[in-house]
Amino acid sequence: MAFTIQGMEDAISMRIKNGESVRMIARSLGTDHTSLSKAMKSAGLYVPTKEESAKYTWKNHRHPNLGKTGKDSYMYGRKQRPEDVQKRVAKISGPNNYRWSGGRKKHSGGYVLVYAPDHPYGDKGGFVLEHRLVVEQHIGRTLDPSEIVHHKNGNKEDNRIENLAITNRSAHAAYHMNEIKGGKKRAQLNRSHGEIDI
């Protein structure tokens, strides 16, 4: 049997004008908002949209998922305290995230990234290139952004210390240009080109 609002039209209209949402009224009448909305439409009553009632439902901590952005969003103009944002982010970051893969992932360029949230040169997700971390741990200091770590055998996933060399940007570029020009003959990166053995 369909839900009817016979005899309650004036009371429901008054509650809507006073700012109550369809969900609030439906809950007090012991029915669901869909049935009440259909009954209101069939009785010729005004049914507010989700956007119109969002400001009222938000006050009662039952906001609709509108999926809107900008000024149409029910969150427009609302700010979160920085400490609340940090708490929320901490709950879903690192090992607490459901997509956690042990703190290692593959970079789009073929390099291995390691989760190191306290590293000064980490990306916004807290990941750092593993070969840079290996060299930093070996030499005992943080690498400068101008210092490049070169893979001697060309394998970007081989991060053993004996396969890595520190160089500068120009020497590294010159090495790879010589490698391209020389075909299969590999150029040698040495101290005159800026390599530092580690």
Beta strands, then each sheet from edge to edge (+ up, - down):
strand 1: 104-106
strand 2: 112-115
strand 3: 127-129
strand 4: 147-151
strand 5: 164-168
sheet 1: 1+ 2- 3+
sheet 2: 4+ 5-
end
